[in-house]
Amino acid sequence: MNRVVDHHKFLMTFLAKPEKAAAYLNSAAEEGDFKYLLKALKNVVEAQGGFTKLARKVRMSRPSLYKALSEQGNPEVSTLEAVLKVYGIRIGFFLEEDRHHRRAA
């Protein structure tokens, strides 16, 4: 009996749930590497139906959206807000000391 779970398939199923996607993005943001956050956001986009579906909802072209969220991308805050809003997620800010306190809890 094969008990191996395909990582990508599991991740897509996990990220299809908005609350899990928000936690995943928060974790990626805490790493402090913007490229890592963009990669995580691309995973959420894929799990939630892909770039074509998202592009229609945010009224951007698919290529422009894909480029903005690529490793070389530099999306505007308004673009990030529009993308996240589609998934019911918003950007938040926390004091550095809060982050350390949350990890210890």
C-alpha positions in Angstrom: 0.0 0.0 0.0 1.4 3.4 -1.1 1.2 6.0 1.7 3.1 8.7 -0.1 1.2 11.9 -0.5 2.0 14.2 -3.4 3.2 17.4 -1.8 1.8 19.7 -4.5 -1.6 18.1 -4.5 -1.7 18.3 -0.7 -0.6 22.0 -0.8 -3.3 22.9 -3.3 -6.0 21.2 -1.3 -4.8 22.9 1.9 -4.6 26.4 0.3 -8.1 26.1 -1.2 -9.4 27.0 2.3 -9.2 30.7 2.8 -8.2 30.5 6.5 -5.4 28.1 5.6 -4.2 30.4 2.7 -4.1 33.4 5.1 -2.1 31.5 7.7 0.3 30.3 4.9 0.8 33.8 3.6 1.4 35.1 7.1 4.0 32.5 7.7 5.7 33.4 4.3 5.6 37.1 5.2 7.3 36.5 8.5 10.3 35.0 6.7 11.1 38.6 5.6 11.9 37.6 2.0 9.5 39.3 -0.5 10.3 36.8 -3.2 9.3 34.0 -0.9 6.0 35.8 -0.2 5.3 36.2 -3.9 6.0 32.5 -4.5 3.6 31.7 -1.6 1.0 34.0 -3.2 1.3 32.3 -6.5 0.6 29.0 -4.8 -2.5 30.5 -3.3 -3.6 31.8 -6.7 -3.1 28.3 -8.2 -5.0 26.6 -5.4 -7.9 29.1 -5.7 -8.5 28.6 -9.4 -5.5 30.1 -11.2 -4.4 33.3 -12.9 -7.1 33.4 -15.6 -9.8 33.4 -13.0 -8.0 35.9 -10.8 -7.3 38.3 -13.7 -11.0 38.5 -14.5 -11.8 39.3 -10.9 -9.2 42.0 -10.4 -9.6 43.4 -14.0 -6.0 43.0 -15.0 -4.5 41.1 -17.9 -3.3 37.6 -17.1 0.2 38.4 -18.3 0.5 41.6 -16.3 -0.8 39.9 -13.2 1.6 36.9 -13.6 4.5 39.3 -14.2 3.6 41.3 -11.1 3.6 38.2 -8.9 6.7 36.6 -10.4 10.1 36.4 -8.7 11.2 39.5 -10.6 7.9 41.2 -9.9 7.4 44.3 -7.9 3.7 44.6 -7.4 2.1 47.8 -6.1 0.4 47.6 -2.8 -2.9 48.2 -4.6 -2.3 45.1 -6.7 -1.6 43.0 -3.7 -4.6 44.3 -1.9 -6.8 43.6 -5.0 -5.5 40.1 -5.3 -5.9 39.3 -1.6 -9.4 40.8 -1.4 -10.5 38.2 -4.0 -9.7 35.5 -1.4 -11.0 37.4 1.6 -7.6 38.2 2.9 -6.1 41.6 3.8 -2.7 42.9 4.6 -1.9 43.6 8.2 0.9 45.2 10.2 2.3 44.1 13.5 5.0 45.4 15.9 8.2 43.4 15.8 7.8 42.6 19.5 4.4 41.1 18.8 5.9 38.7 16.3 8.4 37.4 18.9 5.6 37.1 21.5 3.4 35.1 19.1 6.2 32.6 18.4 6.8 32.1 22.1 3.1 31.4 22.8 
